[in-house]
Amino acid sequence: MATTYTNTTCLVLCALLIACLARHANHRERDAAGWLTNLVRWCSRSRLLCAVLLAGGAVGISSHVLVGYLGPGDLFQDFVGAKEFAAGRSINPTATMKDRVEYWLRQEPLVLPAALDWPVLRKLQVDSVNSGARQLVVQAHPPFHILLVFPIVELCKTIQRTYLVMTSINLASYAALLFLLWRSMPAAVHSAGAGVLLCILALDWQPLLANLRQGQIGIVVALLVVGGWYSLSRDRPGTAGVLIGLAALIKMFPGLLILWLLARSRRAFLAALATICGAVLLVYLLAGPSAFLDFVSAARTIGKEFGRSRFNYSLSAVLSYAIAGSSDRSLWATAVVLLAVAALACYSAFFVLRKARPSKWDLQLEFSTLIVLACLVSPTCEAFYYPILLLPMVTLAGTVQPGNLWRACLGLSAVLLCLSVPDQVIWRPTQYLTPLLGDRLAWVLCSFPTFAILGMWYWTVRQQRVEQISGLSGV
C-alpha cells in the first residue's frame, strides 16, 4: 500500500530528529529550551505542515479502513470464534481453523458495494482475504475476548458490519486514550500548540493504522491500562483494579501489572482479582472447561508459528532468532530467553520492593516500567501493542530536566520514531541485508523496535534509581 511508505507521521518524526541532531551537533546545550520551544511553536503554527499531517492522517486512516473493510484480517478470527461459540463448537478451533475460515467465508461472503465495484478494488479484496483471513492458523484470542465480541457479531451478522463497529470503537478509544495521556503529561508541555501538534501527529501513527487494518483492539487494551493508572493516581483503586483486570482478560500480557498491584495497592489488586475470577466463572458457565484447554492449545500453536515472525518484536523472538534462526529448536535459545526474562524481571522488582513509601511519581515510574517489561517478555509483541507504550513515554517526558534536555528529547524522539516505522518498511531492509550480512544478523539489526522498547525499560529503571539516590541524599 502506497500510504505505508509515505506515512506522514514517520516522515515528520524523522525530519524533526535530524533537525534536533544537527542543532545539537552545532550548539550543544546552548539555549536548548528556547530553540525547542520555537520549533514546537513553528510546527504547530505552520499551516502547510498541519495541512500535510491532516491530509496524511485522513488518507492513512481511510485507506487502511477501506482495506480492512474489503478483507478483514485478524478480526476474522474473532468473528469465527464468536460464530463457532454460537453454533456450540469450540471458541478456539486449532486443527480445523482453515476449514472453519473457508466455511464462514462461504456462509458470510464478503460483498463489494456498488459504489466500490471497480476492478482494482475487486483485486484488492481478493488479495486482502488471501493475505488476511486465509492466513489464520488458529483463533488464539482468550475466551473472554470472544465473549465480549460475541454480542457485536450477533447484532451485526456479517464480518464487514462487525469490522465497521470495531473500527468505531477503536477510533473512540484512541481519542479517549489521547485525552487521558494529555491529562497525565507534565505541566511544562501543556501548551495549546504542543497539544494540537501531537494530536495531528497521532492521526497517521502506524500502530493506530495497524489496529484499524486488522481490526485488533490493542487501543482498547491501552485505554483500559491507562485508565487504570489514571484512576489509581486519583485514589480510585477499585476502578483501577477492574480496568486493569479487564485489560488482562482481553490480552494476557497486562497481567504482569496485577502483580504490581499486589505490592502497591491491595484494594486495586483485589478488584482486579475479583474481575478476573468473575470473568473466568462466566466463561466456564457459558463455554465449559474445554474453552480454557483449547485456548492453551491455540496459544502453543501461535508460539510455534509466529514466535519468530518478522513482525514479532518481543525480546524472546529476537534472542531466539539470533541464536537458532527461523525455525531450529534450541535448548540454548530457550535458556538464554529464560535467563534474560528473569534478569529483567528481578532487576525491575528490586527497585519496587526497596521503596517502602513511594511517592506518586515513584508509582508512575514503576507502573511505566512494568508496562514496558510486559511488552518485552510477552511471547509476541507486534505493532498492535505499541499504543500501551505511550504512557511510559509520557512518564519519561516528565523526567526531563534542563541539564539533560537534549539527551531526553533526542532519546524520546528516537524511541517514538522506531515505534512509528511501518512493518513493511522494516521487512524490506531485512530482505536486502540478508544476502550481505546473513539471515540472523540482518534480522537482529532490523529489529530496532525491540531495541527501542528495551531502551525505554532501561530508562525507566535508571530513573527509578536516580529518584532513590535523590531521596537518600535529601535532594
N, C-alpha and C positions, 0 to 999 in steps of 0.2 A: 504494500500500500504506500503510495507516494507520500502521504501525510506522516508516515512513520519516520521517513528520512528527512523531513522538513519540519520536525517538531519545534515549534517556536520557543517553548519554554526551555528546552535543552539548548537551543542555539543562543538564546539571550543569556542564559546562565554561563555558557562557555565564554561568550564575549565579555561579560562582567568579570569573570575570573581572570581572563587575560589582561583586562584593563587594570584590575587590582594588583596583579603580579608586576605589571610594568611600572605602576606608580610606586609600589613598594621597593622595587629594584632601584629606582632613581632617587627616591626621597626617604626611604626607610620609614621611621615612625613620625617624622616631622609633620605636624598638623593633620594627622591621620583622621581624627574625628571630624574636622571641618571638611576635608575632602570627601569622606564617605557621606556626610550629611548632604553636601552639594550634589553628589552623584545620585543619591536616592531622590532628592528633590527634582533634579533634572529628568530622571527617568519617569517619575510619576507625572510630571507636567508636560512631557513630550507627547503631543497628540499623535504624531506618526508612530512612535513606539507603542503607545497604548492601543492605537488602531490595529497595528500589526498583531499584537498579542491577542486582542479581542477576536480578530478575524481568524487567527490561527487556532484559538481555542474553540470557536464556533465550528470551524471546518473539521478540526480533530474530533470533537465530540460527535458531531453529526455523522461523519464518515464511519467512525467506529460503531456507533449505534446502528447505522444502516447495515453494516456487515454483520453485526450481531443479530439483527432482526432477520436478515435474509437466511443466515445459517448459524444458529446459536452454538456456542462452544461448550464450556464446562457446565453451563446451566442445564444442558440436556441431561446430564447425569442426575441432577436434582429432579428434573421432570420425570425421568424413567423411574427413579426411586419412589416418587410420590404415586405414580400410576401403578407401579407394582404393589405398593402398600395398599392402594385402593382395591386392587384385584386379589388381595390376600396372599401375595407372594413376598419373597424376601426383599427388604429395602435395599440391601447391598448385594445384588447379583454379581458373582465373580466369573465362574466358568461360562455362564450363559449371557454375559453382558453384551457381547457382539450381536447375538441373536435378538436380545431384548431391544437393542437400539434399532435394528432393522425393522423389528415388529412395530415399534411405536412410530417410526418414520412412515411406515405404510398406513398405520391407523390414524395418525395425525399428520398428514402430509404438509410440508411447507408450501405456502402459497406466495405468489408474487402479485401484488396489487396491480390493477390495470395501468395505473399511472407510472408504475415502475417496470412494466413489462418490456424491457429493452434487451437485446441480445447480450450486451456486455454485463447487465445485471443478472441475467439468467445464468451466464457462465460463472459470475462471481458467487451466486448462490450455490451452484454445484461444487465449486472449489471450497467454499466455506464449510459446507456439510462434510466434504471428504477430509478436510484438514481439522475439523472440529468434532462433530458428533461421532463420526465413524472412526475416530482415533481413540475413543474412550475404551479403556480396558476393563475398568470396574467402576462401580458407584462407591466412591471412597469417603464421602462426607458422613459425619456422625449421624446416628439415627435421629437425634433431637433436631438437628439441622433440617432433615427431611420433613419432620413433623411440623416445623414452622412454615416450610414452603408449601406443604400439602394443601392448606385452605386456598392459597393463591392459585395453585394448579387446578383445583377443583372448580373454582369460580371462573377462571379464565378459559378452561377447557383445552386450549391449544398452546403449543410451546411459544408461538410468536406473541400472543397476547400476554402470556406469562413473562416473557422477556421484557415487554414494554413496562409492565408493572414493576418488575425488579429494577429496571433502569431508573424509573421514577423514584423508587426507594433509595437507590444508590445516590442519585443526584441530591435528594433532600438530605440524606445522611452526610454527604460531603459538605453541603452548606452549613449544617449544624456543627460538623467537626471543625471547620474553619472558624466558626464563631467562638467555640469553646477554646480553641487554641489562641485566638486573638485575645480573649479574656485572660488567658494564662500567660501572655507574653510580658516581658519586663516593661515597666512604665517608660523606660528610656526610648523605646521604639514605638510607643503609642502615638504615632502621628497619622493624620489622615492620609498624607501622601504615601507613607510606607504601607498602610493598610490597603489602599487602592492598588498599589503596585503588586503586593503579594497575592491579593485575590485574583488579579488579572493573570499573573504568572501561573497560578494554580489551575487555571482553566485547561491548559494543554499539558498538564503534568502526566507523564507516561503511566504511572501506577493507576491514576484515575481512569485513563483510557483503557488500560488492560482490564480493569474490573468491569468497565462498561462493555467492552467487546465480548468478554467471556461470560458475562452475567454472574461473575463472582460477587461475594458480599464481604470482601476484605475491608471495605469502607465502613460497613455496618459494625464489624468487629472493632475497628479502630475507634469508632464513635462510642461504643459501649465501654471500652477501656479508658478512653479519655474522659468520658462522662463519669466513670467510676472514680478516677482520680479527682476530678472536679468536685464531686460530691464529698469525697473523703477530706479534701482540703478545706471544705466548708462545714466540717463536723456533721456530716450525714452518713455515718458508717453503714447503716442498714441499706440505704440506696446504693452506696458504693459496692457493697458485697453482692447485691443482686445483679448489678450491671456487669461486674467482672465475672461472676458465675455464669451469666448468660453468654458472655464472650467465650469462655472456656468450653461451653457446651456446643457452640457453633463451630469453633476451630479449637483444636486441642492445645496449641502452644501457649495461649494466655494462662493456662492452668498454673504455670510457674508463679504467677502473681498471687495466687491463693496462698502459697507457702509464705510469701512475704507478708500477707495479711495476718497470718498466724503469729508472726513475730511482732507486728506493729499495731494491729487493730483487731482485737478478739471479736468485737461485735461485727465488724465487717467480715471477718473470717466465718463466723457462724452463719451470717446471712448468705454468704456465697455457698457454704456447705449445704445449707437448707435448700437453696435454689437448685443445686446440682442433684441432691438426693430426691427432691420432688420431681425433677425432670427425668431422672433415671427410673423412678417408680412409674411415671406416666408412660415412658417408652415400654417398660416391662408389661404394663397392663394392656397397652394397645397393640404392641408388635411381638410380645413374647421374648423369652430369653435368647432365642435364635438371632434376634436383631443385633445383640452385642457380639455373639460369636462370628456372625457374618461380617460385621464391621472390622473385627480384628483380622480376619482373613483378607478383607479388601485392603486394609492398611498395609499388610505384609506384601501384597501384590504390588501396590503403589511403590513401596520401598525398592522392590526388585526392578520394576520397570522404569521408574523415574528418579531413583536415588542418586544417579549420576547424570541426570539430564543437563543439557547445556543451559536450560532456563532455571535450574535449581542452584541457588546461591547460598545454601546453608553451609556451615563450616564442615559438616560431615561429608557433603558432596564434594567439596573442593579437596579436602585431605584424602578421601578415598580415591578420587580420580588421579591425584598426583602420585599416589603410591601404587595403585593397582590398575590404573587405566579405566576404560569404559565399562568393562563387564567382568574382568577377572575377580574372583573371590580371593580375599587375602586376610589371614588372621592378623598380619602386621597392620593392615589398614584399619581393621576393627579395633585393635589395641590402641593405635595412635588416636583414633577418633574418641574412644572412651577416655583416654588419659587427658586429651585436650578439653573435652567437655567437663570432666571432673575438676581440672585445674581452673577453668574459668568460673565454674560454679562455686568452688571453695574460696577462691580469691574474692568473688563478689560477696559471698556470705560472711567472710571475715570482717569486712567493713560494716556490714549491717549489724552483726552481733556485738561489735565493740562499743556501739553507741547506746548507752542506757536511756538517755533522754534527748533524742534527736529533735532538732528544730523542724519547722515546717519545710524550710528549704532543704534540710538534710533528707527529709522524707521524699521530696520531689526528686532529688538526685538518685536516691535508692530505687524509687519506682521506675525512673527512666532507665537505670542500669538493668533492672530486671526485664523490662520490655525488650531492650536490645539483646540481652542474653537469651531470652526466649526465642527470638528470631534466629540467633546463631545456632543454638543447639537443636532446633526443630529439624526433623529429618528432611523436610522440604521448606524452602524459603524462596518464593517467586515474587515477581513484581506486585502481585495482588496483596502481599503482606506489607508493603512499604508505607501505606498511609499511617500505620500504627507508630512508625518511627518519627512522625512529625512532632510528637510530644517530647521525646528526648532532644530533638533539635531545638525546640523552643526552650527547653531547660538549659541546654548548653549556651544558647544565646544570652541567658540570664547570668552566665558566669563571666561574661566579657568585662574586662577592666581596662582603664586607659593604658596600662603598661603592656597588655597583650592584645590590644585591639586588632592589629593587623593579622597576627597569627590566628586569632579566633575567627575573624571574618574570612580569611583565606581557607581555614580548615572547614568551616561550615559551608562555604561556597563549594568547595571540592566534594564534600560528602553529598550535598544536595545534587550536584551535577552527576555524580556517579549513580545516584538512585533515580536519575531522570533520563538516562540513556535507554532508548527502546531495546528490547531483547534482540530484535533482528539486527540492529546496528552492532551489538556485541557479538552476535553469531557470525557475521561476515568476517571480521578480523580474525576470529578463531580459525575459520577455514583458510584464510590467506596465509596465516602464520604457521599452520601445521606443517606444510612441506619444508619450511625453513628451520623451524625450531623443534619439530616433533609434536606429536599429539598432546602429550601430557603438559609440557611446558607452555605450549600455546594456549591450552585450556586454562591453566592456572593464571597466566599473565592477563588473560581477558576476563578474569573473574573479579574485576575491580569493585562491583557492588559488595562482594563478600569482604574485601579489604576495607571498604568504607564503613560497613557495619561493625567490623572488628575495631576499627579506629574509633567509632562512636563509643563502643564498650570501654575501651581503654581510657578515653577522655572522661567519661562519666565517673569511672572508678578513680582515676587520678584526681579529679575534682573533689571526690569524697575525702581522699587522703589530704588534700590541701585544706579542706574545711576542718578536718580533725586536728591538723597541726596548728591552724589558726586558733581553734578553740582552746587547745592546750597551752598555747603561748599567750592567750588572753587578748589576741588581736581582734 
